Amino acid sequence: MSSLAQTKPNNQSTFLTKFFQQLRSYPARLKSYVIAFTSIAFWIVIWQGLAQFKVNLGFVNFSNVPTPLDVIHALWAFFQLSAAFEHVESSVFRVVVGFVLAALIGVGIGLLAGRYQKLAAFLMPPLEVLRPIPAVAWIPLAILIFPSSEASMIFITFIGALFPILLNTVHGVGAVDPRLVASAKSLGASDLAIIHEVIIPGALPNIITGLSIGMGTCWFCLVTAEMISGQHGIGYFTWESFTLQNYSNIVVGMVLIGALGMFSSTLVRVIGNRFTPWYQLRKS
């Protein structure tokens, strides 16, 4: 009974300690949110002034740029369209499929290339040749290779996300402390066990960074592909608005791309942080 009585107060004290630690962190979080909101509001005010007064500085002209109020009205009108959900759904689907394929292949090759030098010597040179080629240059070849424009656009998003994920994984594996690998070997761990228990946890922060960067690159590449070969999607909507000289809708497309890209990249980081609690504690 006495041991149970001692355990209960200890649990209560631990709970209270964690509660007050979180409570003290709220002012810092609130301060960062206020700074972020102030920064966004400041640049929106600058944008409103430049567009409303049609400022022309010679080398840059805001005469045809819509104001934030015009964009808000256009954004509201966009969501009243029957095809609005189809545009967003098409883009999200292409990004998710391309990103998942790039994550599986990029992380897999990165782990093997980072762990085994001979395999890296075989795999990395051709990948390094392909890496500087921009996504736009892949579009004509993708249209020729794949039977449908949908598959070609997914391939473009895949290519855009693959190399950031691959390189960050390789660097993450290379940064793992060799003493940890040596200790695992001395305990009789197999290569598979070393990769699973030592390499992947040690490289995970870098892998998550690569996944976050790759997600943002996915959106960049997708919009380029949709502008050229798409019939639905946010990129197609943005390019169609340009051809129709509907300038407010151009900015609507840009805002949607930015918001979806920021949300998806943040989601990847948040999920990644859940899998690396030790790394978050070390940073804090």
C-alpha positions as a Markdown table, in Angstrom:
| # | Residue | x | y | z |
|---|---|---|---|---|
| 1 | Met | 0.0 | 0.0 | 0.0 |
| 2 | Ser | 2.8 | 2.4 | 0.9 |
| 3 | Ser | 4.4 | 1.9 | -2.5 |
| 4 | Leu | 1.1 | 2.6 | -4.3 |
| 5 | Ala | 0.6 | 5.7 | -2.2 |
| 6 | Gln | 4.1 | 7.0 | -3.2 |
| 7 | Thr | 3.6 | 6.2 | -6.9 |
| 8 | Lys | 0.4 | 8.2 | -7.1 |
| 9 | Pro | 1.9 | 11.6 | -5.9 |
| 10 | Asn | 4.9 | 11.0 | -8.2 |
| 11 | Asn | 2.6 | 10.6 | -11.2 |
| 12 | Gln | 0.6 | 13.7 | -10.2 |
| 13 | Ser | 3.8 | 15.7 | -9.8 |
| 14 | Thr | 5.1 | 14.5 | -13.2 |
| 15 | Phe | 1.8 | 15.5 | -14.8 |
| 16 | Leu | 1.9 | 18.9 | -13.2 |
| 17 | Thr | 5.5 | 19.5 | -14.3 |
| 18 | Lys | 4.7 | 18.7 | -17.9 |
| 19 | Phe | 1.6 | 20.9 | -17.8 |
| 20 | Phe | 3.5 | 23.9 | -16.5 |
| 21 | Gln | 6.3 | 23.4 | -19.0 |
| 22 | Gln | 3.7 | 23.5 | -21.8 |
| 23 | Leu | 2.1 | 26.5 | -20.3 |
| 24 | Arg | 5.4 | 28.4 | -20.2 |
| 25 | Ser | 5.9 | 27.6 | -23.9 |
| 26 | Tyr | 2.6 | 29.1 | -25.0 |
| 27 | Pro | 3.8 | 32.8 | -24.8 |
| 28 | Ala | 6.8 | 31.9 | -27.0 |
| 29 | Arg | 4.6 | 30.1 | -29.5 |
| 30 | Leu | 2.1 | 33.0 | -29.5 |
| 31 | Lys | 4.9 | 35.5 | -30.1 |
| 32 | Ser | 6.1 | 33.5 | -33.1 |
| 33 | Tyr | 2.5 | 33.4 | -34.5 |
| 34 | Val | 2.1 | 37.1 | -34.0 |
| 35 | Ile | 5.3 | 37.8 | -35.8 |
| 36 | Ala | 4.3 | 35.5 | -38.7 |
| 37 | Phe | 0.9 | 37.1 | -39.0 |
| 38 | Thr | 2.4 | 40.6 | -38.9 |
| 39 | Ser | 4.8 | 39.8 | -41.6 |
| 40 | Ile | 2.1 | 38.4 | -43.9 |
| 41 | Ala | -0.2 | 41.4 | -43.2 |
| 42 | Phe | 2.7 | 43.9 | -43.9 |
| 43 | Trp | 3.4 | 42.4 | -47.3 |
| 44 | Ile | -0.3 | 42.3 | -48.2 |
| 45 | Val | -0.6 | 46.0 | -47.3 |
| 46 | Ile | 2.4 | 46.7 | -49.6 |
| 47 | Trp | 0.9 | 44.7 | -52.3 |
| 48 | Gln | -2.5 | 46.5 | -51.9 |
| 49 | Gly | -0.8 | 49.9 | -52.2 |
| 50 | Leu | 1.4 | 49.1 | -55.2 |
| 51 | Ala | -1.6 | 47.5 | -57.1 |
| 52 | Gln | -4.2 | 50.1 | -56.1 |
| 53 | Phe | -2.1 | 53.1 | -57.1 |
| 54 | Lys | -0.7 | 51.2 | -60.2 |
| 55 | Val | 2.9 | 52.0 | -59.4 |
| 56 | Asn | 5.2 | 51.9 | -62.4 |
| 57 | Leu | 8.9 | 52.0 | -61.5 |
| 58 | Gly | 10.1 | 51.5 | -65.1 |
| 59 | Phe | 11.8 | 48.1 | -64.5 |
| 60 | Val | 8.7 | 46.8 | -62.7 |
| 61 | Asn | 5.0 | 47.7 | -63.4 |
| 62 | Phe | 2.1 | 47.0 | -61.1 |
| 63 | Ser | -0.6 | 48.5 | -63.4 |
| 64 | Asn | -2.1 | 45.2 | -64.3 |
| 65 | Val | -1.6 | 43.4 | -61.0 |
| 66 | Pro | -4.9 | 42.8 | -59.1 |
| 67 | Thr | -5.2 | 44.0 | -55.6 |
| 68 | Pro | -5.6 | 41.6 | -52.6 |
| 69 | Leu | -9.3 | 42.5 | -52.4 |
| 70 | Asp | -9.8 | 41.5 | -56.1 |
| 71 | Val | -8.1 | 38.2 | -55.4 |
| 72 | Ile | -10.3 | 37.5 | -52.4 |
| 73 | His | -13.4 | 38.1 | -54.6 |
| 74 | Ala | -11.9 | 35.9 | -57.4 |
| 75 | Leu | -11.1 | 33.2 | -54.8 |
| 76 | Trp | -14.6 | 33.2 | -53.6 |
| 77 | Ala | -15.9 | 33.0 | -57.2 |
| 78 | Phe | -13.5 | 30.1 | -57.9 |
| 79 | Phe | -15.0 | 28.0 | -55.1 |
| 80 | Gln | -18.5 | 28.6 | -56.6 |
| 81 | Leu | -17.4 | 27.0 | -59.9 |
| 82 | Ser | -18.5 | 23.4 | -60.5 |
| 83 | Ala | -15.0 | 22.5 | -61.7 |
| 84 | Ala | -13.2 | 24.0 | -58.6 |
| 85 | Phe | -13.1 | 20.7 | -56.7 |
| 86 | Glu | -12.0 | 18.8 | -59.8 |
| 87 | His | -9.1 | 21.2 | -60.3 |
| 88 | Val | -7.9 | 20.8 | -56.7 |
| 89 | Glu | -8.5 | 17.1 | -56.6 |
| 90 | Ser | -6.6 | 16.4 | -59.8 |
| 91 | Ser | -3.6 | 18.3 | -58.6 |
| 92 | Val | -3.6 | 16.8 | -55.1 |
| 93 | Phe | -3.9 | 13.2 | -56.6 |
| 94 | Arg | -0.9 | 13.8 | -59.0 |
| 95 | Val | 1.2 | 15.2 | -56.2 |
| 96 | Val | 0.4 | 12.4 | -53.7 |
| 97 | Val | 1.1 | 9.6 | -56.2 |
| 98 | Gly | 4.3 | 11.1 | -57.5 |
| 99 | Phe | 5.5 | 11.9 | -54.0 |
| 100 | Val | 4.8 | 8.5 | -52.6 |
| 101 | Leu | 6.7 | 6.8 | -55.5 |
| 102 | Ala | 9.6 | 9.2 | -55.1 |
| 103 | Ala | 9.7 | 8.6 | -51.4 |
| 104 | Leu | 9.8 | 4.8 | -51.7 |
| 105 | Ile | 12.4 | 4.8 | -54.5 |
| 106 | Gly | 14.5 | 7.7 | -53.2 |
| 107 | Val | 14.7 | 6.5 | -49.6 |
| 108 | Gly | 15.4 | 2.9 | -50.7 |
| 109 | Ile | 18.2 | 3.8 | -53.1 |
| 110 | Gly | 19.6 | 6.4 | -50.7 |
| 111 | Leu | 19.8 | 3.9 | -47.9 |
| 112 | Leu | 21.6 | 1.4 | -50.1 |
| 113 | Ala | 23.9 | 3.9 | -51.8 |
| 114 | Gly | 24.8 | 5.5 | -48.5 |
| 115 | Arg | 25.5 | 2.2 | -46.8 |
| 116 | Tyr | 27.4 | 0.4 | -49.6 |
| 117 | Gln | 30.1 | 2.3 | -51.4 |
| 118 | Lys | 30.4 | 0.0 | -54.4 |
| 119 | Leu | 26.7 | 0.2 | -55.0 |
| 120 | Ala | 26.9 | 4.0 | -54.7 |
| 121 | Ala | 29.8 | 4.0 | -57.3 |
| 122 | Phe | 27.5 | 2.1 | -59.6 |
| 123 | Leu | 24.2 | 4.0 | -59.0 |
| 124 | Met | 25.1 | 7.6 | -58.3 |
| 125 | Pro | 27.0 | 8.7 | -61.5 |
| 126 | Pro | 24.0 | 8.3 | -63.9 |
| 127 | Leu | 21.7 | 9.8 | -61.2 |
| 128 | Glu | 24.0 | 12.8 | -60.9 |
| 129 | Val | 23.9 | 13.3 | -64.7 |
| 130 | Leu | 20.1 | 13.3 | -64.6 |
| 131 | Arg | 19.7 | 15.5 | -61.5 |
| 132 | Pro | 20.5 | 18.9 | -63.0 |
| 133 | Ile | 17.9 | 18.4 | -65.8 |
| 134 | Pro | 14.9 | 20.6 | -65.0 |
| 135 | Ala | 11.4 | 19.3 | -64.9 |
| 136 | Val | 10.4 | 21.3 | -67.9 |
| 137 | Ala | 12.9 | 19.5 | -70.0 |
| 138 | Trp | 11.4 | 16.2 | -69.1 |
| 139 | Ile | 7.9 | 17.1 | -70.3 |
| 140 | Pro | 8.3 | 16.4 | -74.1 |
| 141 | Leu | 10.0 | 13.1 | -73.4 |
| 142 | Ala | 7.4 | 12.1 | -70.8 |
| 143 | Ile | 4.6 | 12.8 | -73.3 |
| 144 | Leu | 6.4 | 10.5 | -75.8 |
| 145 | Ile | 7.1 | 7.7 | -73.2 |
| 146 | Phe | 3.8 | 7.5 | -71.4 |
| 147 | Pro | 0.5 | 6.6 | -73.1 |
| 148 | Ser | -1.6 | 9.2 | -71.2 |
| 149 | Ser | -1.0 | 12.8 | -70.1 |
| 150 | Glu | -2.0 | 11.8 | -66.5 |
| 151 | Ala | 0.9 | 9.4 | -66.3 |
| 152 | Ser | 3.3 | 11.9 | -67.8 |
| 153 | Met | 2.3 | 14.6 | -65.2 |
| 154 | Ile | 2.7 | 12.1 | -62.3 |
| 155 | Phe | 6.2 | 11.2 | -63.7 |
| 156 | Ile | 7.1 | 14.9 | -63.7 |
| 157 | Thr | 6.2 | 15.3 | -60.0 |
| 158 | Phe | 8.1 | 12.0 | -59.3 |
| 159 | Ile | 11.2 | 13.3 | -61.0 |
| 160 | Gly | 11.0 | 16.6 | -59.1 |
| 161 | Ala | 10.7 | 15.0 | -55.7 |
| 162 | Leu | 13.1 | 12.1 | -56.3 |
| 163 | Phe | 16.5 | 13.9 | -56.1 |
| 164 | Pro | 16.0 | 16.0 | -53.0 |
| 165 | Ile | 14.8 | 12.8 | -51.1 |
| 166 | Leu | 17.6 | 10.7 | -52.6 |
| 167 | Leu | 20.5 | 13.1 | -51.8 |
| 168 | Asn | 19.3 | 13.9 | -48.3 |
| 169 | Thr | 18.9 | 10.2 | -47.5 |
| 170 | Val | 22.5 | 9.5 | -48.8 |
| 171 | His | 23.9 | 12.4 | -46.7 |
| 172 | Gly | 21.9 | 11.2 | -43.7 |
| 173 | Val | 23.3 | 7.7 | -43.9 |
| 174 | Gly | 26.8 | 9.1 | -44.3 |
| 175 | Ala | 26.4 | 11.2 | -41.2 |
| 176 | Val | 25.6 | 8.3 | -38.9 |
| 177 | Asp | 28.3 | 7.8 | -36.3 |
| 178 | Pro | 30.5 | 4.9 | -37.4 |
| 179 | Arg | 31.0 | 3.9 | -33.8 |
| 180 | Leu | 27.3 | 3.0 | -33.6 |
| 181 | Val | 27.6 | 0.8 | -36.6 |
| 182 | Ala | 30.8 | -0.8 | -35.1 |
| 183 | Ser | 29.0 | -1.4 | -31.8 |
| 184 | Ala | 26.1 | -3.1 | -33.5 |
| 185 | Lys | 28.5 | -5.3 | -35.5 |
| 186 | Ser | 30.4 | -6.3 | -32.3 |
| 187 | Leu | 27.1 | -7.4 | -30.8 |
| 188 | Gly | 26.5 | -9.7 | -33.8 |
| 189 | Ala | 23.9 | -7.7 | -35.7 |
| 190 | Ser | 23.3 | -8.5 | -39.3 |
| 191 | Asp | 23.5 | -6.0 | -42.2 |
| 192 | Leu | 19.7 | -5.9 | -42.3 |
| 193 | Ala | 19.5 | -5.3 | -38.5 |
| 194 | Ile | 22.1 | -2.6 | -38.7 |
| 195 | Ile | 20.1 | -0.8 | -41.4 |
| 196 | His | 16.9 | -1.1 | -39.5 |
| 197 | Glu | 18.1 | -0.4 | -36.0 |
| 198 | Val | 21.0 | 2.0 | -36.6 |
| 199 | Ile | 21.1 | 3.5 | -40.1 |
| 200 | Ile | 17.4 | 4.4 | -40.5 |
| 201 | Pro | 17.0 | 6.0 | -37.1 |
| 202 | Gly | 20.3 | 7.9 | -37.5 |
| 203 | Ala | 19.4 | 9.2 | -41.0 |
| 204 | Leu | 15.7 | 9.9 | -40.3 |
| 205 | Pro | 16.1 | 13.6 | -39.6 |
| 206 | Asn | 17.8 | 14.1 | -43.0 |
| 207 | Ile | 15.3 | 11.8 | -44.7 |
| 208 | Ile | 12.4 | 14.0 | -43.3 |
| 209 | Thr | 14.1 | 17.1 | -44.5 |
| 210 | Gly | 14.4 | 15.6 | -48.0 |
| 211 | Leu | 10.8 | 14.5 | -47.9 |
| 212 | Ser | 9.7 | 18.1 | -47.0 |
| 213 | Ile | 11.8 | 19.6 | -49.7 |
| 214 | Gly | 10.6 | 17.0 | -52.2 |
| 215 | Met | 7.0 | 17.7 | -51.4 |
| 216 | Gly | 7.5 | 21.4 | -52.2 |
| 217 | Thr | 9.3 | 20.5 | -55.4 |
| 218 | Cys | 6.4 | 18.2 | -56.4 |
| 219 | Trp | 4.0 | 21.2 | -56.5 |
| 220 | Phe | 6.5 | 23.3 | -58.5 |
| 221 | Cys | 7.0 | 20.6 | -61.1 |
| 222 | Leu | 3.3 | 19.6 | -61.2 |
| 223 | Val | 2.1 | 23.2 | -62.1 |
| 224 | Thr | 4.6 | 23.3 | -64.9 |
| 225 | Ala | 3.4 | 20.0 | -66.3 |
| 226 | Glu | -0.3 | 21.0 | -66.0 |
| 227 | Met | 0.3 | 24.2 | -67.8 |
| 228 | Ile | 1.6 | 22.3 | -70.8 |
| 229 | Ser | -0.2 | 19.0 | -71.0 |
| 230 | Gly | -3.0 | 19.2 | -68.4 |
| 231 | Gln | -6.8 | 19.5 | -68.9 |
| 232 | His | -7.6 | 19.8 | -65.2 |
| 233 | Gly | -5.7 | 21.0 | -62.2 |
| 234 | Ile | -4.6 | 24.2 | -60.6 |
| 235 | Gly | -1.7 | 24.7 | -63.0 |
| 236 | Tyr | -4.1 | 24.3 | -66.0 |
| 237 | Phe | -6.5 | 26.8 | -64.3 |
| 238 | Thr | -3.7 | 29.3 | -63.8 |
| 239 | Trp | -2.5 | 29.1 | -67.4 |
| 240 | Glu | -6.1 | 29.2 | -68.8 |
| 241 | Ser | -6.6 | 32.4 | -66.7 |
| 242 | Phe | -3.5 | 33.9 | -68.3 |
| 243 | Thr | -4.7 | 33.2 | -71.9 |
| 244 | Leu | -8.1 | 34.7 | -71.0 |
| 245 | Gln | -6.3 | 37.7 | -69.4 |
| 246 | Asn | -8.1 | 37.1 | -66.1 |
| 247 | Tyr | -5.4 | 38.4 | -63.9 |
| 248 | Ser | -7.2 | 37.9 | -60.6 |
| 249 | Asn | -7.6 | 34.2 | -61.3 |
| 250 | Ile | -3.9 | 33.9 | -62.0 |
| 251 | Val | -3.1 | 35.0 | -58.5 |
| 252 | Val | -5.9 | 32.7 | -57.2 |
| 253 | Gly | -4.0 | 29.8 | -58.7 |
| 254 | Met | -0.8 | 31.0 | -57.2 |
| 255 | Val | -2.3 | 31.3 | -53.8 |
| 256 | Leu | -3.9 | 27.9 | -54.0 |
| 257 | Ile | -0.5 | 26.4 | -55.0 |
| 258 | Gly | 1.3 | 28.2 | -52.2 |
| 259 | Ala | -1.3 | 27.2 | -49.6 |
| 260 | Leu | -1.4 | 23.6 | -50.6 |
| 261 | Gly | 2.4 | 23.3 | -50.9 |
| 262 | Met | 2.9 | 24.9 | -47.5 |
| 263 | Phe | 0.3 | 22.7 | -45.9 |
| 264 | Ser | 1.6 | 19.5 | -47.4 |
| 265 | Ser | 5.2 | 20.3 | -46.5 |
| 266 | Thr | 4.2 | 21.2 | -43.0 |
| 267 | Leu | 2.3 | 18.0 | -42.7 |
| 268 | Val | 5.4 | 16.0 | -43.7 |
| 269 | Arg | 7.5 | 17.8 | -41.1 |
| 270 | Val | 4.9 | 17.3 | -38.3 |
| 271 | Ile | 4.6 | 13.6 | -39.1 |
| 272 | Gly | 8.4 | 13.4 | -39.3 |
| 273 | Asn | 8.7 | 15.0 | -35.9 |
| 274 | Arg | 6.5 | 12.4 | -34.4 |
| 275 | Phe | 9.0 | 9.7 | -35.5 |
| 276 | Thr | 12.1 | 11.6 | -34.3 |
| 277 | Pro | 11.3 | 12.6 | -30.7 |
| 278 | Trp | 15.0 | 12.2 | -29.6 |
| 279 | Tyr | 16.0 | 14.7 | -32.3 |
| 280 | Gln | 13.4 | 17.2 | -31.3 |
| 281 | Leu | 14.6 | 17.0 | -27.7 |
| 282 | Arg | 18.2 | 17.5 | -28.8 |
| 283 | Lys | 17.2 | 20.6 | -30.8 |
| 284 | Ser | 15.3 | 22.1 | -27.9 |
